[in-house]
Amino acid sequence: MAVDKSYAEYNSAQIASLNKLILRSIVDHAVVTLDAKGVITSWNEGAERILGWNEDEAIGMSADIFFTDADTDQNRPETEMRLAIEKGRAEDVRWHVRKDGVRFWGSGLMMPLLKETDADGNAIQNPDVIDGFVKIFRDRTAEREANLRITRLQDRASLAMRRSGTVGVFDYDLESNLIVSDQTCALLHSIKVESAAHGTPVQAFIDGILPEDQADAKQAFDATARDSIDLDVTYRVVAHGPRPTWLHSQGTLQHDEDGQRKHLTGIVVDISDQQEHLRMQEARLEFADEVRNLNDAVEIAQLASRVIGKTLYATRAGHGVFADDSDTIEIKADWSEQGSASLAGGKYSDLGGTGSVLHDGKKVIIGNVRSDPRVDDPSGVEGLGICALINLPLMENGKLKAVLFVHDAKPRDWTEAEITFLGAMFDRTFAAMDRVRHESERNMLSEELAHRIKNVLTIGQIIVKQSLRKIPGLKAEREAIIARFQALGGAQDVLTRAREKEADILSVVEATLAPHLPQPGRIIVTGTSIALNSQQVLGLSLALHELATNAAKYGALSNEDGQILINWESIDGLFEFSWVEQHGPPVDKPDSQGFGSTILQRAAGAYFSGRSELIFQENGIRFELSGRLDR
């Protein structure tokens, strides 16, 4: 069919105009035409945006302007034009230069502009007949940097995986709800490796998580997909041994060109060792916190057994003692998991490896009693629910005295961390037992010493009484000396009952004044609980005895109306004590100072590194003592 010439000419003009419009509309790509010598002949808006030169500046300049110096030195622009002529196109992915001198990473291609066409209007690939070149490219700098970051992360993850064998990678397709993972990730979640490489439903991964952790893990994955936040979740997965496997999953959402959420890509790390280390630290702290309140060796052993057994996921843990030169173990205390039998209270000739090795002071660690030559009768040991064990011996004067043991009903490989933890618990347990034993021995010695001191004081009373009995005119002095011996004995009783080197001040006051108490309301005592050391107890007891004796003979307790007000307080280690008599008979200051006054005026304050004073007032005496408690 013949084509009307005027229409064809009109159509060509329209096409040329359309082509210019297309070039102006392409703003994300630089479209540049060059003549056969590489001189710029056209320059679109995209080129201006990417490279910085406007059209007027660029046209007529060499294409070298947006190549780097290194590329122009190597004639890269000419090479691209040659390749474009020879192969019809030359791809270009390299650094380019903007007008301001800043480099950017550009990718695109160069093609020749061909003059000749065939009968159908198609361009003829004739290298000898070209009208220049067209170069089209984009700024890929941000994409390149992102890819480099991803590559670096992948390299680091790959290195970590090769080194540890505990890091896996996964890609979660949100549209198909399938997870593609590597072998490590699949095995950690009990997924078949063959299916993991092709995609496994996400629910299969959730099913591999312990039931008590599934809800938290699923919530974290859902929140990441819904809110476009990074994934960061820790959970436990089903394990085949006694210890759970702890995993830490981290991931980032990937979006498509339209900004739609497409993939969740991430890594999963086995952090079991770190978690178990933390658990063991917490267990040691728990034991240290609770054991300080225990004063019985069996209770300490029970606490240690429970903490050790639960921390090591064991079947049983306990403490046993050996008779002299015997292999028989008497189990004093143990802890066993639900469904396992307790051995407490029993005596056993063999719990696995209790022979010469333990007697030599060496620990026994057995992963499987059936395959360990130290176990003479595996069936007998297994009958007690023991398939794996650890025995730690306690030696005293070269002899085996006790053992701390851990049992498991299934074979297991004991880790170095578990053995270290058990050793630390062993030291803490027997240190606590030693503390209880030393305290018991100290208390027994204190009671014996107190008993002997009271015997000495009693003998002293007898000696004074017998020595002064026939001397006329010394009855009052004899009774006073005996009373002071009794006051010292009372103070010793207070210390003995306290079983410590200290006693509460209220018990000292009550014990010393007990023989002198009249009807209620005559002696009013106010003051907070304060601990006094042994010397302060003796000093205050002597002072109170002298004050009470004088009050009964001459002061507030010698009539029907007198009262005594006793008060003390301690602030920041400073101690103040007062004894005030009121409503008693008039009191005159004596002409001379006796032994009792000497105790009150001088000796009492010295026990508190301070001073004491006896004041005589018209309505009764007043005694004041000040000093320190923290000496």
C-alpha positions in Angstrom: 0.0 0.0 0.0 1.4 3.4 -0.9 1.9 5.8 1.9 0.9 9.4 1.4 4.1 11.5 1.4 2.6 14.5 3.3 1.2 12.2 5.9 4.6 10.4 6.3 6.4 13.7 6.6 3.8 14.9 9.2 4.1 11.6 11.1 7.9 11.8 11.1 7.8 15.3 12.6 5.4 14.1 15.2 7.6 11.2 16.1 10.6 13.4 16.4 8.7 15.7 18.7 7.5 12.7 20.7 11.1 11.5 21.1 12.1 14.8 22.5 9.2 14.7 24.9 10.2 11.2 26.0 13.8 12.3 26.6 12.7 15.2 28.7 10.4 12.9 30.7 13.2 10.5 31.6 14.5 12.2 34.7 15.9 9.1 36.6 18.3 8.2 33.7 21.0 10.2 32.0 20.5 10.0 28.3 23.4 11.6 26.4 24.1 11.5 22.6 27.6 11.8 21.2 29.0 12.3 17.8 31.4 9.9 16.2 34.3 11.6 18.0 32.7 11.5 21.5 31.5 15.1 21.6 28.2 15.6 23.4 25.4 16.5 21.0 22.3 16.2 23.3 21.7 16.2 27.1 18.4 15.4 28.8 17.1 16.6 32.2 18.1 13.3 33.8 21.7 13.9 32.8 21.5 17.4 34.3 20.1 16.0 37.6 22.7 13.2 37.9 25.8 15.0 36.5 25.2 18.6 37.4 25.9 20.3 34.0 23.0 21.9 32.2 22.3 21.3 28.6 24.0 24.6 27.4 27.2 23.7 29.4 27.4 20.1 28.3 26.7 20.3 24.5 29.9 20.6 22.6 32.1 19.2 25.5 33.8 15.8 25.3 32.3 12.8 27.1 35.5 12.7 29.1 34.0 15.2 31.5 32.0 12.6 33.4 34.7 9.9 33.3 37.3 9.7 36.1 40.8 10.8 35.4 42.0 7.2 35.8 39.5 6.1 33.1 40.4 8.9 30.7 44.1 8.1 31.1 43.3 4.5 30.0 41.1 5.8 27.1 38.0 4.3 28.6 35.6 6.5 26.6 37.1 5.5 23.3 37.1 1.9 24.4 33.4 2.0 25.1 32.7 3.6 21.7 34.8 0.9 20.0 33.0 -1.9 21.8 29.6 -0.4 21.0 30.5 -0.4 17.3 31.9 -3.9 17.4 29.3 -5.6 19.5 26.4 -3.2 19.2 26.5 -2.2 22.8 29.0 -1.6 25.6 27.9 -2.0 29.2 29.3 0.5 31.7 29.4 -0.1 35.5 32.0 2.1 37.2 32.8 5.3 39.0 31.8 8.5 37.2 32.3 12.2 38.1 29.8 15.0 38.6 30.3 18.6 37.9 31.3 19.3 41.5 34.0 16.6 41.3 32.1 14.1 43.6 32.3 10.6 42.3 29.2 8.4 42.0 28.7 4.8 40.9 26.9 4.7 37.6 25.6 1.7 35.6 24.3 1.7 32.0 25.3 1.1 28.4 26.5 2.8 25.2 25.1 2.0 21.8 25.8 3.4 18.3 23.4 5.6 16.4 23.0 3.8 13.0 22.2 5.7 9.8 21.2 2.9 7.4 17.9 1.0 7.5 16.6 -2.0 5.6 13.4 -2.2 3.6 11.4 -2.8 6.8 12.9 0.3 8.4 15.2 -1.6 10.8 18.7 -0.2 11.5 21.6 -2.0 9.7 24.5 -2.9 11.9 27.2 -1.3 9.8 30.2 -0.1 11.8 31.3 2.1 8.9 28.0 4.0 8.8 27.1 5.5 12.2 25.9 8.9 13.3 27.4 8.8 16.8 26.4 7.2 20.0 23.8 7.2 22.8 24.8 6.6 26.4 22.2 5.8 29.0 23.0 5.3 32.7 21.7 5.7 36.3 23.2 6.7 39.7 23.6 3.4 41.6 25.7 4.8 44.5 23.2 4.2 47.3 22.3 0.8 46.0 26.0 -0.2 45.7 26.7 1.0 49.3 23.7 -0.9 50.6 24.9 -4.0 48.8 28.4 -3.6 50.2 26.9 -3.3 53.7 24.9 -6.5 53.1 28.0 -8.2 51.7 30.1 -7.2 54.7 27.3 -8.5 57.1 27.1 -11.7 55.1 30.8 -12.1 55.2 30.8 -11.6 59.0 27.9 -13.9 59.5 29.6 -16.5 57.3 32.8 -16.2 59.3 30.9 -16.5 62.5 29.1 -19.5 61.3 32.2 -21.2 60.1 33.9 -20.6 63.4 31.1 -21.4 65.8 28.8 -23.8 64.0 26.0 -22.3 66.0 24.8 -19.5 63.7 22.2 -20.1 61.0 20.4 -17.9 58.4 16.9 -17.7 57.3 14.6 -15.9 54.8 10.9 -15.7 55.6 8.7 -15.0 52.6 5.7 -13.2 54.1 3.5 -13.8 51.1 4.0 -17.5 50.9 4.5 -17.9 54.6 7.5 -20.1 54.0 10.9 -20.0 55.6 14.0 -20.9 53.6 16.9 -21.7 55.9 20.4 -23.1 55.9 21.3 -26.4 57.6 22.3 -24.9 61.0 19.0 -23.0 61.3 17.0 -26.0 60.3 18.7 -28.4 62.7 18.3 -26.0 65.6 14.5 -25.9 65.0 14.2 -29.7 64.3 13.5 -29.1 60.6 14.6 -31.6 57.9 17.5 -30.0 56.1 16.1 -31.2 52.7 12.9 -29.4 53.1 14.4 -26.3 54.7 16.4 -25.4 51.5 13.1 -25.3 49.5 10.9 -23.6 52.1 9.1 -24.8 55.2 5.9 -23.4 56.6 6.6 -21.0 59.4 4.4 -23.1 61.8 6.9 -25.9 61.5 9.5 -23.6 63.0 7.1 -22.5 65.7 6.4 -26.1 66.6 10.1 -26.6 67.2 10.0 -24.1 70.0 9.3 -25.1 73.6 5.5 -24.7 74.3 6.1 -22.2 77.0 8.1 -19.9 74.7 6.0 -20.3 71.5 3.6 -17.4 72.2 6.4 -14.9 72.7 8.3 -16.0 69.6 5.2 -15.9 67.4 4.2 -12.5 68.8 7.7 -11.2 67.9 7.6 -12.5 64.3 4.0 -11.1 63.9 5.1 -7.7 65.2 8.0 -7.5 62.8 5.8 -8.3 59.8 3.0 -6.0 60.9 5.0 -2.9 62.2 8.1 -3.2 60.1 10.3 -3.4 63.2 13.5 -5.4 63.5 13.1 -8.9 64.9 14.9 -9.5 68.2 13.7 -12.4 70.3 15.1 -15.1 72.5 13.5 -18.5 73.0 14.2 -22.2 73.8 13.8 -25.0 71.3 13.2 -28.7 71.8 16.5 -30.4 72.7 17.5 -34.1 72.8 19.6 -33.8 75.9 18.9 -32.7 79.5 19.7 -29.0 78.8 17.4 -26.8 76.7 18.8 -25.0 73.6 18.5 -21.2 73.8 18.3 -19.3 70.5 18.5 -15.6 69.7 16.8 -14.7 66.4 17.4 -11.3 64.7 16.1 -10.1 61.4 15.2 -7.1 59.2 12.3 -6.7 56.8 13.0 -6.3 53.1 10.6 -4.3 50.9 9.9 -4.4 47.2 10.1 -1.4 44.8 6.6 -0.4 45.8 7.5 -0.4 49.5 5.6 -3.5 50.3 6.9 -5.9 52.9 8.2 -9.0 51.2 10.8 -10.9 53.2 12.2 -11.1 56.7 15.8 -12.0 56.5 17.9 -12.8 59.5 20.2 -15.0 61.6 19.6 -17.3 64.5 22.3 -17.8 67.1 22.7 -20.6 69.6 23.3 -18.8 72.9 22.8 -21.8 75.2 26.3 -21.4 76.8 25.7 -17.8 77.7 22.3 -18.5 79.1 23.5 -21.5 81.2 26.4 -19.4 82.5 23.9 -16.8 83.7 21.7 -19.5 85.3 24.7 -20.8 87.2 25.6 -17.4 88.4 22.1 -16.8 89.6 22.1 -20.2 91.3 25.2 -19.4 93.2 23.8 -16.1 94.4 20.5 -17.8 95.4 22.5 -20.3 97.5 24.7 -17.6 99.1 21.6 -15.5 100.0 19.7 -18.4 101.6 22.5 -20.3 103.3 23.4 -17.4 105.6 20.1 -17.9 107.5 20.7 -21.7 108.1 22.4 -23.0 111.2 22.0 -26.7 110.6 24.3 -28.9 108.4 21.5 -31.1 107.1 19.4 -28.0 106.1 22.5 -26.6 104.3 23.0 -30.0 102.4 19.3 -30.0 101.4 19.5 -26.4 100.1 22.7 -27.2 98.1 21.2 -30.4 96.7 18.1 -28.6 95.4 20.1 -25.7 93.9 22.6 -28.1 92.2 20.0 -30.5 90.9 17.7 -28.0 89.4 20.5 -25.9 87.9 22.1 -28.9 86.2 18.8 -30.5 85.1 19.8 -33.6 87.0 17.7 -36.5 88.2 19.2 -36.3 91.7 21.8 -34.4 93.8 22.8 -34.9 97.4 25.3 -35.1 100.2 26.6 -38.3 101.9 29.2 -39.1 104.6 31.6 -41.9 105.0 32.3 -43.9 108.2 36.1 -44.1 109.0 37.9 -46.4 106.5 34.7 -47.4 104.9 33.2 -47.3 101.4 29.7 -47.2 102.9 27.9 -43.9 102.2 25.2 -42.6 104.4 23.0 -40.1 102.5 22.3 -37.2 104.8 20.2 -35.2 102.3 19.3 -35.2 98.7 17.0 -33.6 96.1 15.4 -35.6 93.3 13.2 -34.6 90.4 9.5 -35.5 90.4 9.1 -39.2 89.8 12.6 -40.2 91.0 13.3 -41.9 94.3 15.1 -40.1 97.1 18.1 -41.9 98.7 18.1 -39.8 101.9 18.5 -41.8 105.1 19.9 -44.8 103.3 23.3 -46.4 103.4 24.9 -47.6 100.2 28.1 -49.6 99.4 28.3 -48.3 95.9 26.9 -45.3 94.0 29.3 -45.6 91.1 33.0 -44.9 91.4 33.2 -44.8 95.3 36.3 -46.9 95.6 39.9 -46.0 95.6 39.5 -43.0 93.3 37.4 -41.1 95.9 39.7 -42.3 98.7 42.6 -40.7 96.8 40.7 -37.4 96.9 40.0 -37.4 93.2 36.6 -36.4 91.6 34.7 -39.0 89.7 33.0 -37.9 86.4 31.1 -40.6 84.5 28.9 -40.0 81.4 27.7 -43.6 81.1 28.0 -46.2 83.8 27.7 -49.0 81.3 30.8 -48.1 79.4 33.0 -46.8 82.3 35.5 -49.4 83.7 35.4 -47.9 87.2 31.8 -49.1 87.7 31.9 -52.8 88.8 28.2 -53.4 88.7 26.4 -51.1 86.2 23.1 -52.9 86.7 23.1 -52.3 90.4 23.8 -48.6 89.9 21.2 -48.3 87.2 18.7 -49.8 89.6 19.1 -46.7 91.7 18.3 -44.5 88.7 21.9 -43.6 88.0 23.3 -43.7 84.4 25.6 -40.6 84.6 27.2 -39.1 87.7 29.6 -36.8 89.3 31.1 -37.4 92.8 33.2 -34.8 94.5 35.1 -36.0 97.6 35.7 -34.1 100.8 39.0 -35.0 102.5 39.9 -34.3 106.1 43.3 -35.2 107.5 43.9 -37.3 104.4 40.7 -39.4 104.9 37.5 -39.4 102.9 34.8 -37.8 105.0 31.9 -36.8 102.7 30.9 -36.6 99.0 28.7 -34.2 97.0 27.1 -36.1 94.2 24.9 -35.5 91.1 23.0 -38.2 89.2 21.3 -38.4 85.9 19.0 -41.3 84.8 20.3 -41.0 81.2 23.8 -40.9 79.7 25.1 -37.4 79.2 28.3 -35.5 78.6 29.1 -33.2 81.5 30.3 -29.8 80.4 33.3 -28.0 81.8 30.9 -25.2 82.9 28.8 -27.7 84.9 31.9 -29.2 86.5 33.1 -25.7 87.4 29.8 -24.8 88.8 29.6 -28.0 90.9 33.1 -27.3 92.2 32.1 -23.8 93.3 28.9 -25.1 95.0 31.1 -27.8 96.7 33.3 -25.2 98.2 30.4 -23.0 99.3 28.4 -25.9 100.8 31.2 -27.3 103.0 32.3 -23.8 104.0 28.8 -23.1 105.3 28.8 -26.5 107.1 32.2 -25.6 108.6 30.7 -22.3 109.8 27.9 -24.1 111.5 30.3 -26.6 113.1 32.6 -23.8 114.3 29.6 -21.9 115.7 28.4 -25.0 117.6 31.8 -25.6 119.0 32.2 -22.0 120.0 28.8 -22.0 121.7 29.7 -25.1 123.6 33.0 -23.6 124.7 31.3 -20.4 125.7 28.8 -22.2 127.8 31.6 -24.2 129.5 33.6 -21.0 130.1 30.6 -19.2 131.5 29.9 -22.1 133.8 33.5 -22.0 135.0 33.4 -18.2 135.5 30.2 -18.5 137.6 31.9 -21.2 139.6 34.8 -18.9 140.2 32.4 -16.1 141.3 30.6 -18.5 143.6 33.9 -19.5 145.2 34.8 -15.9 145.5 31.5 -15.2 147.4 32.2 -18.1 149.7 35.7 -17.0 150.4 34.5 -13.4 151.2 31.7 -14.6 153.4 33.9 -17.0 155.3 36.8 -14.6 155.6 34.8 -11.7 156.9 32.2 -13.7 158.9 33.9 -13.4 162.3 35.2 -9.9 161.9 32.9 -7.5 163.8 31.4 -4.4 162.1 31.9 -5.6 158.5 28.5 -7.1 157.9 27.4 -4.3 155.5 30.7 -4.5 153.6 30.5 -8.3 153.4 27.0 -8.1 151.9 28.0 -5.4 149.4 30.9 -7.4 148.1 28.7 -10.5 147.8 26.1 -8.5 145.9 28.7 -7.3 143.5 29.8 -10.8 142.8 26.1 -11.7 142.1 25.9 -8.7 139.7 28.9 -10.0 137.8 27.3 -13.4 137.7 24.1 -11.9 136.4 26.0 -10.1 133.6 27.7 -13.3 132.7 24.3 -15.1 132.4 23.1 -12.4 130.0 26.1 -13.0 127.8 25.8 -16.7 127.9 22.1 -16.6 126.9 23.0 -14.4 124.0 25.5 -17.0 122.8 27.5 -14.2 121.2 30.0 -11.6 122.2 27.2 -9.1 122.4 23.9 -8.7 124.3 20.9 -6.4 124.0 20.9 -3.5 126.5 17.3 -4.2 127.5 18.2 -7.8 128.6 21.1 -6.4 130.6 18.8 -3.8 132.4 16.1 -6.4 133.1 18.5 -9.1 134.4 20.4 -6.6 136.7 17.3 -5.0 138.2 15.3 -8.2 138.6 16.2 -8.6 142.3 15.3 -5.0 143.1 12.0 -4.6 141.2 9.2 -3.4 143.5 5.5 -3.1 142.4 4.9 -2.1 138.8 5.3 1.5 137.8 8.2 2.3 140.1 10.9 1.8 137.5 10.1 3.2 134.0 12.5 2.1 131.2 12.6 3.7 127.7 15.0 3.1 125.0 15.6 1.3 121.7 17.3 -2.1 121.1 21.0 -1.6 121.2 23.8 -4.3 121.1 26.5 -4.0 123.8 29.8 -5.9 123.7 30.9 -8.0 126.6 32.9 -5.3 128.3 30.0 -2.8 128.1 27.6 -5.5 129.5 29.9 -5.9 132.5 30.4 -2.2 133.1 26.6 -1.3 132.8 25.7 -4.3 135.0 28.0 -3.1 137.8 26.7 0.5 137.5 23.0 -0.6 137.6 23.6 -2.9 140.6 25.2 0.0 142.6 22.4 2.4 141.6 19.6 -0.1 142.4 21.2 -1.0 145.7 21.5 2.6 146.8 18.0 3.4 145.6 16.6 0.5 147.7 18.5 1.6 150.8 18.5 5.4 150.7 16.8 6.6 147.5 13.6 6.4 145.4 12.9 2.7 146.2 13.2 3.2 150.0 9.7 4.8 150.3 6.3 4.3 148.8 6.2 7.1 146.3 9.6 7.2 144.6 10.2 6.5 141.0 13.2 5.8 138.8 13.3 6.9 135.1 15.8 5.0 133.0 16.5 6.1 129.4 19.1 5.6 126.7 19.6 6.4 123.0 22.3 6.0 120.4 22.8 8.3 117.4 25.6 7.6 114.9 27.5 5.5 117.5 27.2 8.0 120.3 25.6 6.5 123.4 23.7 8.4 126.1 22.3 6.7 129.3 20.6 8.3 132.2 19.1 7.1 135.6 16.9 9.7 137.3 15.3 9.3 140.7 12.3 11.4 141.8 9.8 11.6 144.7 12.2 9.9 147.0 13.6 11.1 150.4 16.1 14.0 150.4 19.5 12.8 149.5 22.7 14.4 150.8 26.0 14.1 149.1 28.3 11.9 151.2 31.4 13.3 152.8 33.6 10.6 151.3 33.6 8.5 148.2 33.2 4.7 148.6 33.8 1.8 146.2 30.3 2.1 144.7 30.7 5.8 144.0 34.0 5.1 142.3 32.4 2.6 140.0 29.7 5.1 139.1 31.9 8.2 138.8 34.9 6.7 137.1 34.7 3.1 136.0 31.3 2.9 134.3 32.1 5.5 131.6 35.4 3.9 130.8 33.7 0.8 129.5 32.1 3.0 126.8 35.2 5.1 126.1 33.4 8.0 127.6 32.5 9.5 131.0 30.0 8.9 133.7 28.8 11.2 136.6 26.7 10.8 139.7 24.8 14.0 140.6 23.1 14.5 144.0 19.9 16.5 143.8 17.3 17.4 146.5 14.6 15.0 145.2 17.0 12.1 144.3 20.2 11.3 142.6 20.9 11.5 138.9 23.4 9.3 137.0 24.5 10.1 133.4 26.8 8.1 131.2 28.0 9.1 127.7 30.3 7.4 125.3 30.5 5.4 122.1 29.3 1.9 121.1 31.4 1.5 117.9 34.8 1.0 119.5 
